[in-house]
Amino acid sequence: MLVSKRISAVKDALQFNIDGQWIPIVDKYVHLGHTIDSQLDDTDEILTKRNELCGKINNVLFYFPCCDPAVKIKLMRSYCSDFYGSVSLSTVESVCIAWGKGLRRVWDLPFQTHSRLIAPICELLPVRDELLLRCVNFINKCMSSENSVVRTYHIMVFSCGICSLPLVLMLFFVVITWTLL
């Protein structure tokens, strides 16, 4: 599959052939449960992740109603925090909100409890910060990879400005902040 956002006239001219079979050009493609969109729009992916998260949180709360909140937090951390994929960190707000609502429900906190207070109560990182740290770890592993193709690609991404400076600075700030705590 080739995902392309080019107009149809160009799509017809760009046909690829591997071992005698033509590769179809599509606007969306699902690979390993993730939707790759020709417009680079993560909205559907984020909504799917948020809905999956809500379902998992509801399952933990339904199947373990009598457990201590600390145990429920461990269960949520184990079964609900599998945030895989390459969604943009700037658009995960709905996932962060759903996570915070789940933590409020576990601890029976009022709905008005500020989101920055919830994580320390639960002895967890805020989910956005955790996602940023995972991103930093991924970038670090790629930059120090033994595979020269992976290493070269990531060096090119940073040197060409594909990875935005605000994102790098935000990642740096989160790493420094949590290192000092």
C-alpha positions in Angstrom: 0.0 0.0 0.0 1.1 3.5 -0.8 -0.5 6.3 1.2 -0.5 9.5 -0.9 -2.1 12.9 -0.6 -1.4 13.8 -4.2 -4.2 14.7 -6.6 -5.6 11.9 -8.7 -3.8 12.9 -12.0 -0.5 12.5 -10.2 -1.6 9.3 -8.5 -2.2 7.7 -11.9 1.3 8.6 -13.1 3.0 7.3 -9.9 2.4 3.6 -10.0 4.8 1.2 -8.4 5.3 -2.4 -9.3 7.0 -5.1 -7.2 7.4 -8.6 -8.6 4.8 -7.9 -11.3 2.2 -6.7 -8.8 0.9 -3.1 -8.8 0.9 -1.4 -5.4 -2.4 0.3 -4.8 -2.5 4.0 -3.8 -4.9 4.8 -1.0 -5.9 7.7 1.2 -5.9 5.7 4.5 -4.4 2.5 5.5 -4.5 0.5 8.8 -1.2 -1.0 9.8 -0.8 -2.9 13.1 -4.0 -1.3 14.4 -2.9 2.3 13.5 -4.4 4.4 10.8 -2.0 6.0 8.4 -3.7 9.0 6.8 -2.5 10.8 3.7 -3.4 14.1 5.3 -1.3 13.3 8.4 -4.4 13.8 10.6 -4.3 11.9 13.9 -7.8 12.8 15.0 -9.3 9.3 14.3 -6.3 7.6 16.0 -6.6 9.8 19.1 -10.3 9.2 19.4 -9.8 5.5 19.1 -7.0 5.5 21.8 -9.2 7.6 24.1 -12.2 5.2 23.7 -10.0 2.2 24.3 -8.6 3.9 27.4 -12.1 4.7 28.7 -13.1 1.0 28.2 -10.1 -0.3 30.0 -10.5 2.1 32.9 -14.2 1.1 33.2 -13.2 -2.6 33.2 -10.7 -2.1 36.0 -13.3 -0.2 38.1 -16.1 -2.7 37.3 -14.1 -5.9 38.0 -12.3 -4.6 41.1 -14.8 -2.4 43.0 -13.7 -3.5 46.5 -9.9 -3.1 46.0 -8.0 -0.4 47.7 -7.4 2.7 45.5 -3.6 2.0 45.5 -4.3 -1.5 44.1 -6.6 0.0 41.5 -3.9 2.5 40.5 -1.4 -0.4 40.0 -4.0 -2.2 37.9 -4.7 0.9 35.8 -1.0 1.4 35.3 -0.6 -2.2 34.2 -3.7 -2.6 32.0 -4.6 0.9 30.8 -1.3 2.7 30.1 -0.3 1.0 26.9 -0.1 4.0 24.7 1.5 2.7 21.6 1.8 4.5 18.2 3.0 7.7 16.8 0.3 10.1 17.6 1.4 13.7 17.9 2.0 14.8 21.5 0.3 18.0 20.8 -3.1 16.3 20.2 -3.3 13.8 23.0 -5.3 16.2 25.3 -8.4 14.0 25.1 -6.4 11.0 26.2 -4.9 12.9 29.1 -8.4 14.1 30.2 -9.8 10.6 30.1 -6.8 9.3 32.2 -7.3 12.1 34.7 -11.1 11.3 35.0 -10.2 7.7 35.6 -7.8 8.5 38.4 -10.4 10.8 40.0 -12.9 7.9 39.9 -10.4 5.5 41.5 -9.7 7.9 44.4 -13.3 9.2 44.6 -12.0 12.7 44.1 -14.3 15.6 43.2 -14.6 16.3 39.5 -13.2 19.8 40.1 -9.8 18.5 41.4 -7.1 20.2 39.3 -5.4 17.8 36.9 -1.9 18.7 38.1 -2.9 17.5 41.7 -4.1 14.1 40.6 -0.8 12.6 39.6 1.1 13.4 42.8 -1.9 12.0 44.8 -1.6 8.8 42.8 2.2 8.8 42.9 2.4 8.8 39.1 3.7 11.1 36.4 1.1 13.1 34.6 0.2 11.0 31.5 1.4 13.8 29.1 4.8 13.9 30.9 5.1 10.1 30.7 4.4 10.2 27.0 7.1 12.8 26.6 9.6 10.7 28.5 8.7 7.7 26.4 9.4 9.9 23.3 12.7 11.0 24.8 13.7 7.4 25.5 12.7 6.4 21.9 14.7 9.2 20.4 17.7 8.4 22.6 17.6 4.7 21.6 17.4 5.7 17.9 20.3 8.1 18.2 22.5 5.5 19.9 21.3 2.6 17.8 23.9 0.2 16.4 22.0 0.2 13.1 23.5 2.9 11.0 20.3 3.5 8.9 18.3 4.2 12.1 21.0 6.5 13.5 21.5 8.4 10.2 17.8 8.9 9.7 17.3 10.4 13.2 20.4 12.6 12.7 18.8 13.9 9.4 15.5 14.5 11.1 17.1 16.7 13.7 19.5 18.5 11.4 16.8 19.2 8.8 14.4 20.7 11.3 11.7 18.0 10.8 11.5 17.7 14.6 10.5 21.0 15.9 12.6 23.0 18.3 9.6 23.6 20.7 9.1 19.8 21.0 12.8 19.2 21.7 12.8 22.0 24.3 9.6 20.7 25.9 11.1 17.2 26.1 14.3 18.6 27.6 12.3 20.6 30.2 10.3 17.5 31.2 13.4 15.4 31.6 15.2 18.0 33.7 12.0 18.6 35.8 11.5 14.9 36.7 15.2 14.3 37.2 15.4 17.0 39.8 12.3 15.7 41.7 
